[in-house]
Amino acid sequence: ADADGERLFVQHCASCHGPSGAGTAYGPGLEGAGAAALDFYMRTGRMPLSAPGDPPYRQEPILTADQIAAIVAYAEDFGEGPAVPQVTTAGADLHRGWELYINDCAACHSTSGAGGSVGGGQFAPSLQDVDALTVAEAVAIGPGVMPAFPIEGEDLDALAAYVEFLGDAPAPGGLPLAGVGPVPEGFVAVFVGLGLLVVVSRWVARRTEA
């Protein structure tokens, strides 16, 4: 198994991350990645890249589950990092998950989980078709511009369960606005609010003149 993992790592990863995971000009070192990050990036299709310098984005995984497991088993020894988290959504507290989501996630991923622009040319991906393990791994490692969050145990189960629930609900907690995210939602809220203020002001003015 280790030999398969080494062969697959050299074939798919070493050109950017180096043969020992120390990094190259094309990719960072993996000393602090850990199993959770390795699994997350490959299982969501963000890695391996088609070519050095390509942006990582979520897509169908290029590698099979067995290939990913072999690479993780081989490369997780390159350094310290979060292990693949254990998460169980059966019987989880959805209300607690909603609280955690609103406090820690909705600002970027929107209340509906539709994702969208978060400013500075950065985008938060949609969460409407994300599985529980992917949620748990993202919370642990903080991929991209997302920070890692110290959410574990039953709270992690609850958050993952709520994110899965978002995939089955058309617009729970708010209007998704075609999935363009929280920045446009803010502009719409301001526009609507100012419009209402203008209408009320004109109505009051007319009443006063009368």
C-alpha positions in Angstrom: 0.0 0.0 0.0 2.8 2.4 0.8 4.5 1.6 -2.5 1.2 2.4 -4.3 0.9 5.7 -2.4 4.4 6.7 -3.2 4.0 5.8 -6.9 0.7 7.8 -7.1 2.2 10.7 -5.2 5.1 10.9 -7.6 2.8 10.6 -10.6 0.2 13.2 -9.6 1.6 15.4 -6.8 5.4 15.6 -6.8 5.8 17.9 -9.8 4.3 20.8 -7.7 4.8 19.7 -4.1 8.2 18.0 -4.5 9.1 14.3 -4.1 9.2 14.6 -0.3 6.4 17.1 0.0 8.8 20.0 0.7 7.3 22.2 -2.0 8.6 23.7 -5.2 8.2 26.9 -7.1 4.9 25.6 -8.4 3.3 24.5 -5.1 3.6 24.8 -1.3 5.1 22.3 1.0 2.9 19.7 2.7 4.6 19.8 6.1 1.5 21.2 7.8 -1.2 19.7 5.6 -2.2 16.6 7.4 -4.6 13.9 6.3 -7.7 16.1 6.4 -6.2 18.6 3.9 -4.9 15.9 1.6 -8.2 14.1 1.5 -10.2 17.3 1.1 -8.3 18.7 -1.9 -8.2 15.4 -3.8 -11.7 14.2 -2.9 -13.3 17.5 -4.0 -11.3 17.5 -7.3 -9.3 20.5 -6.4 -6.2 18.5 -6.7 -4.2 17.3 -8.6 -4.2 20.4 -10.9 -4.3 19.9 -14.6 -1.2 22.1 -14.9 1.0 24.1 -12.4 -0.5 27.5 -11.8 -4.1 26.5 -12.5 -6.6 27.7 -9.9 -8.0 24.9 -7.7 -11.8 24.6 -7.9 -14.3 22.0 -6.9 -15.1 19.4 -9.6 -15.5 15.7 -9.9 -12.4 14.0 -8.4 -9.7 12.9 -10.8 -8.5 10.1 -8.6 -10.5 7.1 -7.3 -11.3 6.7 -3.6 -8.7 4.0 -3.3 -6.0 6.1 -5.0 -6.8 9.0 -2.7 -6.6 6.8 0.4 -3.2 5.5 -0.8 -1.8 9.0 -1.3 -3.1 10.2 2.0 -1.6 7.2 3.8 1.8 7.9 2.2 1.9 11.7 2.4 0.3 12.3 5.8 3.7 11.5 7.4 5.3 14.5 5.7 4.4 16.6 8.7 1.8 17.5 11.3 -1.8 18.5 10.4 -5.4 17.8 11.2 -6.5 14.2 10.8 -9.6 13.3 8.8 -12.4 14.2 11.2 -15.1 11.8 12.3 -18.6 13.2 11.7 -22.0 11.7 12.2 -25.2 13.6 11.1 -27.8 11.1 12.2 -29.7 12.5 15.1 -27.7 15.8 15.1 -29.2 19.0 16.5 -30.3 21.0 13.4 -31.2 24.1 15.5 -27.6 24.1 16.9 -26.3 23.6 13.4 -28.3 26.6 12.2 -26.9 28.7 15.1 -23.3 27.8 14.2 -23.9 28.3 10.5 -25.5 31.8 10.9 -22.6 32.9 13.2 -19.7 31.4 11.4 -20.6 30.6 7.8 -23.5 32.7 6.4 -21.5 35.9 6.0 -19.6 34.3 3.2 -21.6 31.4 2.0 -25.0 33.2 2.3 -27.9 32.2 4.5 -29.1 29.8 1.8 -25.7 28.2 1.3 -25.6 29.5 -2.3 -22.2 31.0 -1.9 -20.9 34.0 -3.9 -18.6 36.9 -3.9 -17.0 37.9 -0.6 -15.0 40.8 -1.9 -11.4 41.2 -3.1 -12.0 39.0 -6.0 -12.6 36.0 -3.8 -15.6 33.7 -3.9 -17.2 31.4 -1.3 -18.4 28.2 -3.0 -22.0 26.9 -2.9 -22.7 24.5 -0.1 -25.9 23.2 -1.4 -24.5 19.8 -2.6 -21.7 19.3 -0.1 -21.4 16.2 2.0 -20.9 16.1 5.8 -17.2 15.0 5.6 -16.3 17.8 3.2 -17.9 20.3 5.6 -16.0 18.8 8.6 -12.7 18.8 6.7 -13.1 22.4 5.5 -13.9 23.5 9.1 -10.7 21.8 10.3 -8.3 23.0 7.6 -9.7 26.3 6.4 -9.2 26.0 2.6 -8.4 29.0 0.5 -9.4 32.3 2.2 -11.6 30.5 4.7 -10.2 30.3 8.2 -10.2 27.1 10.2 -12.8 27.0 13.0 -12.4 25.3 16.4 -15.7 23.4 16.0 -15.6 19.7 17.1 -17.7 16.9 18.4 -21.5 17.3 18.5 -21.2 20.9 17.3 -19.4 19.7 14.2 -22.0 17.0 13.6 -24.8 19.6 14.0 -23.1 22.1 11.5 -22.5 19.3 9.0 -26.1 18.1 9.3 -27.4 21.7 8.8 -25.3 22.2 5.7 -26.6 18.9 4.3 -30.2 20.2 5.1 -29.5 23.3 3.0 -29.1 21.1 0.0 -32.7 19.8 0.4 -34.3 23.1 1.2 -35.1 25.6 -1.6 -34.3 28.8 0.3 -34.1 28.2 4.1 -33.3 31.3 6.0 -33.3 33.8 3.2 -33.5 34.7 -0.5 -30.5 33.3 -2.4 -30.7 35.9 -5.2 -29.7 33.5 -8.0 -26.8 32.3 -6.0 -24.6 35.4 -6.3 -24.0 35.7 -2.6 -24.0 38.0 0.4 -22.5 41.1 -1.2 -25.4 41.5 -3.7 -27.8 40.6 -0.9 -26.5 43.6 1.0 -26.9 45.9 -1.9 -30.5 44.8 -2.5 -31.3 45.3 1.2 -29.9 48.9 1.1 -31.7 49.6 -2.2 -35.0 48.4 -0.9 -34.6 50.1 2.5 -33.8 53.5 0.9 -36.7 53.1 -1.5 -39.1 52.6 1.4 -37.6 55.6 3.2 -38.2 57.8 0.1 -41.8 56.6 -0.2 -42.5 57.2 3.5 -40.9 60.7 3.4 -43.0 61.7 0.4 -46.1 60.5 2.0 -45.4 62.4 5.2 -44.6 65.5 3.2 -47.9 65.3 1.3 -49.8 64.9 4.6 -48.1 67.9 6.0 -48.9 70.1 3.0 -52.5 69.1 3.2 
